[in-house]
Amino acid sequence: MNFTRERLEEILEWHGTRPEDYIETGTMYGATARMASPLFESVLTIELSLVIAEDAMRRLADLDNVRVVQGNSGVMLNTIAPGTPAVFYLDAHGCKEPGTAGQGQTALWGELEYLRTRIVEDLIIIDDVHAFGGGADGPNPFWADVTIDTVVGAVDGRGVCRFKVFGDQFAMSCRV
Ligand SMILES: C[S@@+](CC[C@H](N)C(=O)[O-])C[C@H]1O[C@@H](n2cnc3c(N)ncnc32)[C@H](O)[C@@H]1O
């Protein structure tokens, strides 16, 4: 929610380096993928809904460095993420927009399980801090078990040296 270019630049500055690759989970209309396009060599965005993924491919077709992939991000990241440092923007949450997929589920734990295994200097950004803990007015009441502690715990052992909340985004800066 409200993930702007200014916020992304702020988080990148805090991270201290700018990876070449940006990987987003949950594409929807492609707004964030488009926003990120000029900032990275490559933008990869994963969408569960076939209809939305195909629509996003059309919407983003003018951007040479953006690729839309259809699938479940919770199981696909490990096969398509580069082995080099990357920004991971995790936004594959069920939401109330018509046609979106994954309601009542969260891909987050599968995504973090994979991210825990990486040994490069990634920047992990999780959207929708307002829904952490399953706030009843948020789009994700099933996020009752999603908290800063559980999220940091899920990548325990991979070298998260710092984490910080930036408005509605939670960022984890990883070191080798
Ligand atoms: C909040 S929207 C994404 C908004 C988009 N990131 C943006 O900022 O423009 C969430 C999207 O995640 C998708 N989604 C839900 N579960 C998913 C999963 N397991 N894998 C990939 N996409 C998923 C939904 O269909 C929906 O399009």
The ligand as a Tripos MOL2 file, in Angstrom:
@<TRIPOS>MOLECULE
LIG
   27    29     1     0     0
SMALL
NO_CHARGES

@<TRIPOS>ATOM
      1 C1         -1.7050   -6.3050   -3.2200 C.3       1 LIG1
      2 S1         -1.8390   -6.9660   -4.8300 S.3       1 LIG1
      3 C2         -0.2710   -6.5820   -5.5630 C.3       1 LIG1
      4 C3         -0.0990   -5.1310   -5.9360 C.3       1 LIG1
      5 C4          1.1600   -4.8320   -6.7230 C.3       1 LIG1
      6 N1          2.3360   -5.4180   -6.0760 N.3       1 LIG1
      7 C5          1.3970   -3.3570   -6.8500 C.2       1 LIG1
      8 O1          1.9030   -2.7570   -5.9040 O.co2     1 LIG1
      9 O2          1.0800   -2.7860   -7.8870 O.co2     1 LIG1
     10 C6         -1.6610   -8.6820   -4.4970 C.3       1 LIG1
     11 C7         -1.5650   -9.5500   -5.7390 C.3       1 LIG1
     12 O3         -0.9930  -10.8060   -5.3250 O.3       1 LIG1
     13 C8         -1.5970  -11.8280   -6.0650 C.3       1 LIG1
     14 N2         -1.3250  -13.0700   -5.3220 N.ar      1 LIG1
     15 C9         -1.9800  -13.5870   -4.2650 C.ar      1 LIG1
     16 N3         -1.4210  -14.7320   -3.8420 N.ar      1 LIG1
     17 C10        -0.3470  -14.9410   -4.6620 C.ar      1 LIG1
     18 C11         0.6550  -15.9490   -4.7440 C.ar      1 LIG1
     19 N4          0.6630  -16.9980   -3.8950 N.pl3     1 LIG1
     20 N5          1.6120  -15.8480   -5.7050 N.ar      1 LIG1
     21 C12         1.6230  -14.7960   -6.5670 C.ar      1 LIG1
     22 N6          0.6880  -13.8120   -6.5410 N.ar      1 LIG1
     23 C13        -0.2780  -13.8760   -5.6070 C.ar      1 LIG1
     24 C14        -3.0560  -11.4060   -6.1510 C.3       1 LIG1
     25 O4         -3.7270  -12.0290   -7.2250 O.3       1 LIG1
     26 C15        -2.9050   -9.8880   -6.3680 C.3       1 LIG1
     27 O5         -2.8530   -9.5750   -7.7350 O.3       1 LIG1
@<TRIPOS>BOND
     1     1     2 1
     2     2     3 1
     3     2    10 1
     4     3     4 1
     5     4     5 1
     6     5     6 1
     7     5     7 1
     8     7     8 2
     9     7     9 1
    10    10    11 1
    11    11    12 1
    12    11    26 1
    13    12    13 1
    14    13    14 1
    15    13    24 1
    16    14    15 ar
    17    14    23 ar
    18    15    16 ar
    19    16    17 ar
    20    17    18 ar
    21    17    23 ar
    22    18    19 1
    23    18    20 ar
    24    20    21 ar
    25    21    22 ar
    26    22    23 ar
    27    24    25 1
    28    24    26 1
    29    26    27 1
@<TRIPOS>SUBSTRUCTURE
     1 LIG1         1 GROUP 0 **** ****
